Amino acid sequence: MELKNELINQIHLIIANSKERAIRSVDSERAFMYWQIGKAIFEEQQLGKERAKYGEFLIKSLSKELEPQLGKGFSSRQLERYRQFYRVFPIASALRTQFNWTHYKTLISVDNKDKREFYIAETENNNWTARQLERQINSQLFERLLISNDVGSVLAIARNEKAPTDAKEIIKDPMFLEFLGLKRESSYYEKDIESAIITHLQEFILELGNGFSFVARQKRIHLEGDEFFIDLVFYNRLLQCFVIIEIKTSKLTHQDIGQLQMYVNYYDRFEKQDYENSTIGILLCADKNDAVVKISLPEKNSNIIASKYSLYLPSEKQLIEELKKEIKKLDKENA
């Protein structure tokens, strides 16, 4: 009887995997169909490029003929998207079979080439769904990583051309936690944020960065009769180290930094294996004073990071302003 059940489960798994491959195959073929349509439109436009507004005329004429027969997928707007799809991805062999049309529709909306290449590499490496890709673009992931890194470094890590050696290369500041569903105008305790993170653990790991896995919540440690509880513990396979997270819903203080440093020291001395790298501590705080953080830590600190969290996604304008502030700070420090 046990063998029969195992066989039934195995058959169910085979069927499920086959269905998934079939769906992916259909999605991939549909994207390739749109690419071919875009190529045909683009090449026809090039033939008539000497005629003013020929491209606009061509799209409208095609839509007038095709939309009544084939539906909304052949509206003027969609046909223009197919043309843009070919323009952005002119080489058919470069199309990714794991990307569907929604992936590509989102990617062609990214104007900056470096930014688009970054999101392509990250989607491929992390197997992002189209929805996850859209969220990462809307949360300005590329720009947030640029706050503490240069474009070349960000792209090299995304393309697997370079392994991250510093936590700041993959951990974002600020972090956006809108997926927790907590209202920004409300006040919360640390335990509220922590509980929401555990409920939405998959999304939180995605927001944290690449290579993270969950280890423990409220990790209890004993120090000569005294008990302490670490909010969250993760492990990062790229950095090969433990990552400790302490949540602070108020403005960060030097005492908070000292407490996290104690937890990091404990893990380095009692939990870390010889082949692993030093533990990293992240203070996830509602607000911070960068000067306090800087003075409270050693000059060459690379193990303690203060990352401000927000319960809502910013506008592009807000993030650009934040980026400008960080660039000014770096310029002053390097002057």
SERO-4910 file (N, C-alpha, C, O; in steps of 0.05 Angstrom, whole numbers):
BEGIN
 pado doro    nc1    nc2    nc3   cac1   cac2   cac3    cc1    cc2    cc3    oc1    oc2    oc3
  Met    A     17    -24      0      0      0      0     17     25      0     11     45    -14
  Glu    A     39     24     16     57     47     17     70     53    -10     73     76    -18
  Leu    A     78     32    -24     91     34    -50     71     47    -69     79     64    -86
  Lys    A     45     39    -68     25     49    -86     22     79    -82     20     94   -101
  Asn    A     21     88    -57     18    117    -51     42    133    -62     38    154    -73
  Glu    A     66    122    -58     90    135    -68     89    138    -98     96    159   -110
  Leu    A     79    117   -112     77    117   -141     57    138   -150     62    152   -169
  Ile    A     34    139   -136     13    159   -143     24    187   -140     20    204   -157
  Asn    A     38    192   -118     50    219   -113     71    226   -135     73    248   -144
  Gln    A     86    205   -143    106    210   -164     93    217   -190    102    235   -205
  Ile    A     71    203   -197     56    209   -222     44    237   -221     45    252   -241
  His    A     33    244   -198     22    271   -195     44    293   -200     39    313   -213
  Leu    A     67    288   -189     90    306   -192     98    308   -221    103    330   -231
  Ile    A     99    285   -235    106    285   -264     86    302   -280     94    317   -297
  Ile    A     61    298   -274     39    313   -288     42    343   -283     40    359   -301
  Ala    A     46    350   -257     48    378   -250     72    391   -264     69    413   -274
  Asn    A     95    377   -264    119    388   -277    114    391   -307    124    410   -319
  Ser    A    101    372   -319     95    373   -348     77    396   -355     81    410   -375
  Lys    A     57    400   -338     38    423   -342     53    449   -340     49    467   -356
  Glu    A     71    451   -320     86    476   -317    104    481   -341    106    504   -350
  Arg    A    117    460   -351    134    463   -374    118    471   -399    127    487   -415
  Ala    A     94    460   -401     77    466   -424     68    495   -423     68    509   -444
  Ile    A     61    505   -399     53    533   -396     76    552   -403     73    572   -417
  Arg    A    100    545   -393    124    561   -399    130    561   -429    138    582   -440
  Ser    A    126    538   -442    131    536   -470    112    554   -486    120    568   -505
  Val    A     86    554   -478     66    571   -491     73    600   -487     72    616   -506
  Asp    A     81    608   -462     88    636   -456    112    645   -472    113    667   -483
  Ser    A    132    627   -474    156    633   -489    150    636   -519    160    654   -532
  Glu    A    133    619   -529    126    620   -558    110    645   -564    113    657   -585
  Arg    A     93    653   -545     77    677   -549     95    702   -550     91    719   -567
  Ala    A    114    703   -532    133    725   -532    149    726   -559    153    748   -570
  Phe    A    157    703   -568    172    702   -594    154    710   -617    163    723   -636
  Met    A    128    704   -616    109    712   -637    108    743   -637    108    755   -659
  Tyr    A    106    755   -613    104    784   -612    130    797   -622    130    818   -636
  Trp    A    153    784   -616    179    794   -626    179    793   -657    189    812   -669
  Gln    A    170    772   -669    169    769   -698    151    791   -710    158    802   -731
  Ile    A    128    795   -698    110    816   -708    124    843   -706    123    859   -725
  Gly    A    137    849   -684    151    874   -680    173    877   -701    177    899   -711
  Lys    A    187    856   -707    209    856   -727    197    863   -754    208    880   -769
  Ala    A    175    851   -761    162    856   -788    153    885   -790    157    897   -811
  Ile    A    142    895   -769    132    923   -769    156    942   -771    156    961   -787
  Phe    A    177    937   -755    200    954   -755    213    955   -782    221    976   -792
  Glu    A    217    932   -795    230    930   -821    213    944   -842    224    957   -860
  Glu    A    186    942   -841    169    956   -859    171    987   -855    171   1002   -875
  Gln    A    174    995   -831    177   1024   -825    203   1034   -836    204   1056   -847
  Gln    A    224   1018   -834    250   1026   -845    249   1030   -875    262   1048   -886
  Leu    A    233   1014   -889    230   1017   -918    217   1043   -925    222   1055   -946
  Gly    A    199   1052   -908    184   1077   -914    193   1100   -897    177   1119   -893
  Lys    A    217   1099   -886    226   1120   -867    228   1148   -880    228   1168   -865
  Glu    A    231   1149   -906    233   1175   -919    206   1190   -920    205   1214   -925
  Arg    A    184   1175   -915    158   1187   -916    150   1196   -888    150   1181   -869
  Ala    A    143   1221   -885    137   1233   -860    113   1218   -846     93   1212   -859
  Lys    A    117   1212   -820     96   1199   -804     87   1172   -815     65   1163   -809
  Tyr    A    105   1159   -830     97   1133   -842     93   1112   -820     75   1096   -821
  Gly    A    110   1114   -799    108   1094   -778     81   1096   -763     69   1075   -758
  Glu    A     72   1120   -757     47   1123   -744     24   1114   -761      5   1101   -752
  Phe    A     26   1120   -787      5   1112   -806      4   1081   -808    -17   1069   -810
  Leu    A     28   1069   -809     30   1040   -811     17   1025   -788      1   1007   -791
  Ile    A     23   1034   -763     12   1022   -739    -18   1024   -739    -32   1005   -734
  Lys    A    -28   1048   -745    -58   1052   -744    -72   1036   -766    -93   1024   -761
  Ser    A    -59   1034   -789    -71   1018   -811    -72    989   -804    -92    975   -809
  Leu    A    -50    978   -793    -49    950   -785    -70    944   -763    -84    924   -764
  Ser    A    -72    962   -744    -91    958   -722   -120    958   -733   -137    942   -724
  Lys    A   -125    975   -752   -152    977   -763   -160    951   -777   -183    943   -777
  Glu    A   -140    938   -789   -145    912   -803   -146    889   -784   -164    871   -786
  Leu    A   -127    888   -765   -123    864   -748   -140    863   -723   -149    842   -715
  Glu    A   -145    886   -710   -159    885   -684   -187    874   -687   -195    858   -669
  Pro    A   -203    881   -707   -230    869   -709   -229    838   -713   -247    824   -704
  Gln    A   -207    828   -725   -205    799   -730   -193    784   -707   -201    762   -700
  Leu    A   -172    797   -694   -156    782   -674   -158    792   -645   -147    780   -627
  Gly    A   -172    814   -641   -177    824   -614   -158    846   -605   -142    857   -621
  Lys    A   -160    853   -579   -146    876   -567   -115    873   -568   -101    892   -565
  Gly    A   -106    848   -571    -77    844   -572    -64    857   -597    -40    857   -600
  Phe    A    -81    867   -615    -71    880   -639    -81    909   -642    -85    919   -664
  Ser    A    -85    922   -619    -92    950   -619    -67    966   -627    -45    955   -627
  Ser    A    -70    991   -633    -47   1008   -640    -26   1008   -618     -2   1007   -623
  Arg    A    -35   1010   -593    -17   1010   -570     -1    985   -568     24    985   -564
  Gln    A    -14    962   -572      0    936   -570     19    932   -593     41    922   -589
  Leu    A     11    940   -617     29    937   -640     54    954   -637     76    946   -644
  Glu    A     51    978   -625     74    995   -619     92    982   -599    117    984   -600
  Arg    A     80    968   -579     96    953   -559    113    931   -573    136    927   -566
  Tyr    A    100    917   -592    115    895   -605    138    906   -621    160    894   -621
  Arg    A    134    929   -634    156    942   -648    178    950   -629    202    946   -635
  Gln    A    170    962   -606    190    970   -586    205    945   -575    229    947   -569
  Phe    A    190    923   -572    202    898   -562    225    890   -581    247    883   -571
  Tyr    A    221    891   -606    242    883   -625    265    903   -624    288    895   -626
  Arg    A    259    929   -622    280    949   -621    298    946   -597    322    949   -599
  Val    A    286    939   -574    302    935   -549    317    909   -549    339    907   -539
  Phe    A    304    888   -560    317    861   -561    319    852   -591    303    835   -599
  Pro    A    337    864   -606    338    858   -635    349    831   -642    347    823   -666
  Ile    A    361    816   -623    372    790   -629    355    768   -617    352    766   -593
  Ala    A    343    751   -634    325    731   -625    338    711   -605    325    703   -586
  Ser    A    363    704   -610    376    684   -593    381    695   -565    387    679   -546
  Ala    A    379    721   -561    383    733   -535    358    732   -517    359    739   -494
  Leu    A    335    724   -529    310    723   -513    312    700   -493    322    678   -500
  Arg    A    303    704   -469    304    684   -448    279    667   -448    257    678   -448
  Thr    A    282    641   -449    259    623   -451    243    624   -425    219    618   -425
  Gln    A    255    631   -402    240    632   -377    225    658   -373    210    661   -354
  Phe    A    228    677   -391    213    703   -390    188    700   -406    188    689   -428
  Asn    A    166    710   -395    141    711   -411    137    740   -421    154    757   -417
  Trp    A    115    743   -436    110    770   -448    108    792   -427    116    814   -432
  Thr    A     96    786   -404     93    806   -383    121    815   -373    124    839   -367
  His    A    140    796   -371    167    804   -364    178    825   -385    187    846   -377
  Tyr    A    175    818   -410    186    835   -431    172    862   -432    184    882   -437
  Lys    A    146    861   -428    130    886   -429    140    905   -407    141    929   -412
  Thr    A    147    894   -384    157    910   -362    185    920   -369    192    943   -363
  Leu    A    202    903   -380    230    910   -385    233    932   -407    250    949   -404
  Ile    A    216    931   -427    219    951   -449    210    978   -439    215    998   -453
  Ser    A    197    980   -416    189   1006   -405    212   1019   -391    210   1043   -384
  Val    A    234   1004   -387    258   1015   -373    276   1028   -395    287   1014   -412
  Asp    A    279   1054   -394    293   1069   -415    323   1066   -413    337   1063   -434
  Asn    A    334   1067   -389    363   1066   -385    374   1038   -390    364   1018   -379
  Lys    A    394   1036   -408    404   1010   -416    417    995   -393    412    971   -389
  Asp    A    434   1009   -377    447    996   -354    426    985   -334    429    963   -324
  Lys    A    406   1001   -329    385    993   -311    370    969   -321    364    950   -306
  Arg    A    364    969   -347    350    946   -359    367    921   -358    356    899   -352
  Glu    A    392    923   -364    410    899   -363    412    888   -334    413    864   -331
  Phe    A    412    906   -315    412    898   -287    387    881   -280    389    860   -268
  Tyr    A    364    891   -288    339    877   -282    336    851   -297    325    832   -287
  Ile    A    347    850   -321    347    825   -337    364    804   -322    355    781   -318
  Ala    A    388    812   -313    406    793   -300    394    784   -273    395    760   -266
  Glu    A    382    803   -258    371    796   -232    346    778   -235    342    759   -219
  Thr    A    330    783   -255    307    766   -260    315    738   -267    304    718   -257
  Glu    A    336    736   -284    346    710   -292    358    694   -269    353    671   -265
  Asn    A    375    708   -253    389    695   -231    370    686   -208    374    666   -196
  Asn    A    349    703   -203    332    698   -180    305    685   -188    288    681   -171
  Asn    A    301    681   -215    277    668   -224    252    685   -216    232    673   -207
  Trp    A    254    711   -218    232    728   -210    208    724   -228    211    720   -252
  Thr    A    184    724   -216    160    725   -232    157    753   -244    172    772   -236
  Ala    A    139    756   -263    135    783   -275    126    803   -254    134    827   -255
  Arg    A    110    794   -235    101    811   -213    124    820   -195    125    843   -187
  Gln    A    142    801   -189    165    808   -172    184    828   -187    194    846   -174
  Leu    A    188    824   -212    204    842   -228    192    870   -227    206    890   -223
  Glu    A    166    872   -231    152    898   -231    155    912   -204    160    936   -203
  Arg    A    153    896   -183    156    908   -156    184    919   -152    188    940   -140
  Gln    A    204    904   -161    232    913   -157    238    938   -173    252    956   -163
  Ile    A    226    940   -196    230    965   -212    215    988   -198    226   1010   -196
  Asn    A    190    983   -189    175   1004   -176    188   1013   -150    184   1036   -141
  Ser    A    202    995   -137    216   1002   -112    244   1013   -117    259   1018    -98
  Gln    A    251   1018   -142    276   1031   -150    300   1016   -139    319   1028   -128
  Leu    A    300    989   -142    322    973   -132    349    981   -143    368    984   -128
  Phe    A    351    986   -169    376    994   -181    387   1020   -169    411   1021   -162
  Glu    A    370   1039   -165    378   1065   -154    387   1062   -125    406   1075   -116
  Arg    A    373   1045   -110    380   1042    -82    407   1029    -79    422   1036    -61
  Leu    A    414   1010    -96    440    998    -95    462   1017   -103    485   1015    -95
  Leu    A    455   1037   -121    474   1056   -130    481   1076   -108    502   1089   -110
  Ile    A    465   1079    -87    470   1098    -66    497   1092    -53    512   1111    -46
  Ser    A    504   1067    -50    530   1060    -37    549   1045    -56    569   1035    -47
  Asn    A    542   1044    -82    559   1029   -101    560   1044   -128    544   1062   -133
  Asp    A    579   1037   -145    580   1048   -172    565   1030   -192    560   1006   -186
  Val    A    558   1041   -215    543   1026   -235    558   1000   -243    545    979   -245
  Gly    A    584   1002   -248    599    979   -256    598    956   -236    595    933   -244
  Ser    A    600    963   -210    599    942   -190    572    929   -188    570    905   -185
  Val    A    551    946   -189    523    935   -188    518    916   -211    506    895   -207
  Leu    A    526    924   -235    522    907   -258    539    881   -257    529    860   -265
  Ala    A    563    884   -248    581    860   -247    571    839   -228    572    815   -234
  Ile    A    560    848   -205    549    829   -186    523    816   -197    519    792   -195
  Ala    A    506    832   -210    482    822   -222    487    801   -244    473    781   -247
  Arg    A    509    806   -259    515    787   -281    533    763   -272    541    747   -288
  Asn    A    538    762   -246    555    740   -235    584    743   -244    599    723   -244
  Glu    A    592    767   -253    619    771   -261    637    777   -237    662    775   -238
  Lys    A    624    784   -215    639    790   -190    622    781   -166    598    785   -165
  Ala    A    636    768   -147    622    759   -123    622    783   -103    642    796   -100
  Pro    A    600    787    -89    599    809    -70    619    804    -47    619    781    -36
  Thr    A    634    824    -39    653    821    -17    645    839      7    656    836     29
  Asp    A    627    857      2    618    876     23    587    874     24    574    873      4
  Ala    A    577    874     49    548    872     52    533    894     38    511    890     29
  Lys    A    545    918     37    532    941     25    528    937     -5    512    952    -18
  Glu    A    541    918    -17    538    913    -46    512    899    -52    503    899    -75
  Ile    A    499    886    -32    474    872    -38    452    880    -19    428    875    -25
  Ile    A    458    892      4    437    900     23    429    929     18    446    947     15
  Lys    A    404    934     16    393    960      8    388    979     31    381    970     53
  Asp    A    392   1004     25    385   1025     45    376   1049     28    391   1061     14
  Pro    A    350   1056     31    330   1045     49    318   1019     39    322   1011     16
  Met    A    303   1006     57    287    982     50    257    990     50    248   1005     67
  Phe    A    243    980     30    214    986     28    198    961     35    201    940     22
  Leu    A    181    963     55    166    941     66    136    944     62    120    937     79
  Glu    A    128    955     39    100    960     34     84    934     33     60    934     38
  Phe    A     97    912     27     83    886     25     74    876     53     59    857     54
  Leu    A     84    888     75     75    879    101     46    887    106     33    876    124
  Gly    A     36    907     91      8    915     94      3    932    118    -20    934    127
  Leu    A     24    944    130     21    961    153     17    991    145     31   1000    127
  Lys    A     -1   1004    157     -7   1032    150     15   1050    160     24   1048    183
  Arg    A     25   1068    143     47   1085    150     40   1106    171     58   1115    186
  Glu    A     15   1114    174      7   1134    193      4   1123    221      0   1138    240
  Ser    A      5   1096    224      2   1083    250     29   1079    264     50   1079    251
  Ser    A     29   1076    290     54   1070    305     54   1041    312     33   1029    317
  Tyr    A     78   1029    310     80   1000    315    103    994    334    122   1009    336
  Tyr    A    100    971    348    122    961    364    140    943    346    132    935    325
  Glu    A    164    939    356    183    921    341    170    894    336    174    883    314
  Lys    A    156    883    355    144    857    352    123    856    330    118    836    317
  Asp    A    109    879    325     90    881    303    103    878    276     94    863    259
  Ile    A    125    893    273    141    892    248    152    864    244    151    852    222
  Glu    A    163    852    266    175    826    264    154    805    256    160    788    239
  Ser    A    130    806    268    109    786    262    101    789    233     96    769    219
  Ala    A     98    814    223     90    818    196    112    808    176    105    797    155
  Ile    A    137    811    184    159    801    167    158    770    165    161    759    143
  Ile    A    153    757    187    151    728    187    127    719    170    129    699    155
  Thr    A    105    733    171     81    727    155     87    730    125     78    715    109
  His    A    104    750    119    111    756     91    141    750     86    155    766     74
  Leu    A    150    727     96    179    721     96    191    720     68    213    730     63
  Gln    A    176    708     49    187    706     22    191    734     10    212    738     -3
  Glu    A    172    752     13    175    779      2    198    794     16    212    809      4
  Phe    A    200    789     43    222    803     58    249    794     49    267    810     46
  Ile    A    253    768     44    278    757     35    285    769      7    308    775      2
  Leu    A    265    772     -9    269    784    -36    278    813    -33    295    822    -48
  Glu    A    266    827    -13    274    855     -8    302    857      4    316    876     -2
  Leu    A    309    838     21    335    838     33    358    838     13    377    853     16
  Gly    A    356    821     -7    377    819    -27    381    790    -36    365    773    -29
  Asn    A    402    785    -50    408    759    -61    421    740    -40    437    749    -24
  Gly    A    414    715    -42    428    694    -27    420    690      2    434    677     17
  Phe    A    397    701     11    389    699     39    371    675     44    355    667     28
  Ser    A    375    663     68    357    642     77    351    647    107    369    657    122
  Phe    A    327    640    116    319    645    143    330    624    162    331    601    156
  Val    A    339    633    186    351    615    206    334    615    231    326    593    241
  Ala    A    328    638    243    315    638    269    301    665    274    308    685    263
  Arg    A    280    663    291    266    687    301    268    687    332    265    666    344
  Gln    A    273    710    344    276    712    373    296    692    383    290    677    402
  Lys    A    319    691    371    340    673    379    351    680    407    360    702    411
  Arg    A    348    661    425    356    666    453    385    659    457    395    638    449
  Ile    A    400    678    470    427    673    477    431    678    507    418    695    518
  His    A    449    663    519    455    665    548    483    676    551    502    666    539
  Leu    A    485    696    569    512    707    576    514    708    606    505    728    618
  Glu    A    525    687    618    529    686    647    504    693    663    504    711    680
  Gly    A    482    679    656    457    683    671    438    703    659    414    703    665
  Asp    A    448    721    642    430    740    629    421    729    602    436    716    587
  Glu    A    395    734    596    383    725    570    379    749    552    371    770    560
  Phe    A    385    744    526    380    764    505    366    750    482    369    726    478
  Phe    A    350    766    467    335    754    445    341    771    420    335    794    418
  Ile    A    352    757    400    358    770    374    333    768    357    321    747    354
  Asp    A    325    791    345    299    792    330    298    771    308    281    753    307
  Leu    A    317    773    289    317    755    265    346    747    258    364    764    259
  Val    A    349    722    250    375    713    241    372    700    213    354    683    209
  Phe    A    389    708    195    390    697    168    418    687    162    437    692    177
  Tyr    A    420    673    139    447    665    129    448    673    100    429    670     85
  Asn    A    471    684     92    475    692     64    496    675     51    520    675     59
  Arg    A    488    659     31    507    640     19    527    654      1    549    643     -4
  Leu    A    521    678     -9    540    693    -26    563    705     -9    586    703    -16
  Leu    A    555    716     14    575    728     32    586    707     51    606    712     65
  Gln    A    573    683     52    581    661     70    583    670     99    604    667    112
  Cys    A    561    681    109    561    690    136    533    692    147    513    692    132
  Phe    A    531    693    174    505    698    187    499    728    184    517    745    184
  Val    A    473    734    183    464    762    182    443    765    204    421    752    203
  Ile    A    448    782    223    430    787    246    416    813    240    427    833    232
  Ile    A    389    813    245    373    837    241    359    844    267    345    828    279
  Glu    A    363    869    275    349    880    298    330    902    288    339    919    272
  Ile    A    305    902    297    285    921    287    281    943    308    277    937    331
  Lys    A    282    968    299    277    991    316    256   1009    304    260   1020    282
  Thr    A    234   1013    318    213   1030    307    216   1059    314    201   1076    305
  Ser    A    236   1066    330    242   1093    337    269   1101    324    281   1085    310
  Lys    A    277   1126    329    302   1135    317    326   1120    329    326   1114    353
  Leu    A    345   1113    313    368   1096    321    385   1111    341    390   1135    339
  Thr    A    394   1097    362    412   1109    382    438   1093    383    440   1071    372
  His    A    459   1105    396    484   1091    398    482   1066    415    498   1047    412
  Gln    A    462   1066    434    458   1042    450    449   1018    432    456    995    437
  Asp    A    431   1025    413    422   1004    394    445    992    379    447    967    375
  Ile    A    464   1009    370    487    999    355    504    981    373    514    961    364
  Gly    A    508    990    398    524    974    417    512    946    422    526    926    424
  Gln    A    485    945    424    471    920    429    475    901    405    481    878    408
  Leu    A    472    912    381    475    895    357    504    886    354    509    863    346
  Gln    A    523    903    361    551    895    360    557    872    379    572    854    372
  Met    A    544    872    402    546    849    421    536    824    409    549    803    411
  Tyr    A    513    825    395    502    801    382    520    791    360    524    767    357
  Val    A    531    809    345    550    802    323    575    788    335    584    768    324
  Asn    A    585    799    356    609    788    370    602    759    380    619    741    377
  Tyr    A    579    756    391    571    730    401    570    709    379    581    687    382
  Tyr    A    558    716    356    557    697    334    584    691    323    590    668    315
  Asp    A    601    711    322    628    706    311    644    687    329    660    672    320
  Arg    A    639    689    355    655    673    374    643    645    380    658    626    386
  Phe    A    617    643    377    604    617    386    588    602    364    583    579    368
  Glu    A    581    616    343    564    603    322    579    599    296    575    579    282
  Lys    A    596    619    289    610    618    263    630    596    261    644    590    280
  Gln    A    631    582    238    651    562    233    676    576    221    675    598    211
  Asp    A    699    562    223    724    574    214    724    582    184    736    602    177
  Tyr    A    710    567    168    709    573    139    690    595    132    689    604    109
  Glu    A    674    604    151    654    625    146    665    653    151    684    656    166
  Asn    A    653    673    139    662    701    142    648    713    167    630    701    178
  Ser    A    658    736    175    648    750    199    618    756    196    608    762    174
  Thr    A    604    754    218    576    760    219    570    789    213    585    807    220
  Ile    A    547    793    200    538    820    193    514    827    209    496    810    212
  Gly    A    512    851    219    489    860    234    475    883    219    488    902    210
  Ile    A    448    881    217    433    902    204    413    914    225    398    899    237
  Leu    A    414    940    229    395    954    245    374    965    227    378    984    212
  Leu    A    350    952    227    328    961    210    312    981    226    297    973    244
  Cys    A    315   1007    219    304   1028    236    285   1046    221    287   1049    197
  Ala    A    267   1058    237    248   1077    225    261   1103    218    253   1117    199
  Asp    A    283   1110    232    297   1135    227    325   1132    237    330   1116    255
  Lys    A    344   1147    226    372   1145    235    386   1171    230    379   1187    213
  Asn    A    407   1175    246    425   1198    243    451   1186    233    465   1173    249
  Asp    A    458   1191    208    482   1178    196    508   1186    212    526   1170    213
  Ala    A    508   1210    223    532   1218    238    535   1202    263    557   1194    270
  Val    A    513   1196    277    514   1180    301    523   1152    294    539   1140    309
  Val    A    513   1141    272    521   1114    263    551   1113    258    565   1095    266
  Lys    A    560   1134    244    588   1134    235    607   1137    259    627   1123    261
  Ile    A    600   1154    279    617   1158    302    616   1135    321    636   1129    335
  Ser    A    593   1121    322    590   1099    341    605   1074    332    609   1055    348
  Leu    A    613   1072    307    626   1048    296    655   1054    290    663   1077    285
  Pro    A    672   1033    289    700   1037    281    702   1048    253    684   1045    237
  Glu    A    724   1062    247    727   1075    221    724   1056    197    712   1063    177
  Lys    A    736   1032    200    736   1013    178    714    992    181    717    970    171
  Asn    A    693   1000    195    671    981    199    659    971    173    653    988    155
  Ser    A    654    945    171    640    934    147    619    914    156    606    901    139
  Asn    A    616    911    182    599    889    192    572    899    204    554    883    208
  Ile    A    570    925    210    545    935    221    534    955    201    547    974    193
  Ile    A    508    950    193    495    968    174    469    978    185    453    963    196
  Ala    A    465   1004    183    439   1016    191    423   1021    166    431   1037    149
  Ser    A    400   1008    163    383   1011    140    356   1022    148    342   1009    165
  Lys    A    348   1044    137    322   1056    144    301   1041    129    304   1035    105
  Tyr    A    278   1035    142    256   1022    129    233   1042    125    230   1061    140
  Ser    A    217   1036    104    193   1051     99    171   1032     93    175   1011     81
  Leu    A    147   1039    102    124   1021     98    108   1027     73     87   1017     68
  Tyr    A    120   1044     55    107   1050     30    129   1055      9    151   1062     15
  Leu    A    121   1050    -16    140   1055    -38    143   1085    -44    123   1099    -42
  Pro    A    167   1094    -50    171   1122    -56    164   1129    -84    162   1111   -101
  Ser    A    161   1155    -90    159   1163   -118    187   1165   -129    207   1166   -113
  Glu    A    190   1164   -155    217   1166   -167    230   1192   -159    255   1192   -154
  Lys    A    215   1214   -157    226   1240   -149    238   1238   -121    260   1249   -116
  Gln    A    224   1225   -102    233   1223    -75    260   1208    -74    278   1215    -59
  Leu    A    261   1186    -89    285   1170    -88    309   1184   -101    332   1181    -92
  Ile    A    304   1199   -123    325   1214   -136    337   1235   -117    361   1239   -116
  Glu    A    319   1248   -101    328   1267    -82    345   1254    -60    366   1265    -52
  Glu    A    337   1230    -52    353   1215    -32    380   1208    -44    400   1209    -30
  Leu    A    380   1200    -69    405   1193    -82    424   1217    -84    448   1214    -79
  Lys    A    413   1240    -90    429   1265    -91    442   1271    -64    465   1280    -63
  Lys    A    426   1267    -43    436   1273    -16    460   1255    -10    480   1264      1
  Glu    A    457   1229    -16    479   1210    -11    504   1216    -27    526   1214    -17
  Ile    A    500   1224    -52    523   1231    -69    538   1255    -57    562   1256    -57
  Lys    A    523   1275    -47    535   1299    -35    551   1291    -10    573   1301     -6
  Lys    A    540   1272      6    554   1263     30    581   1250     22    601   1255     34
  Leu    A    580   1233      2    604   1219     -7    625   1239    -18    649   1236    -13
  Asp    A    615   1259    -32    633   1279    -43    647   1294    -21    671   1300    -23
  Lys    A    633   1301      1    644   1315     24    665   1298     38    686   1307     46
  Glu    A    658   1271     41    676   1253     54    702   1249     39    724   1246     51
  Asn    A    700   1250     12    724   1245     -5    739   1270    -11    761   1269    -23
  Ala    A    728   1293     -4    741   1319    -10    767   1323      7    780   1343      4
***
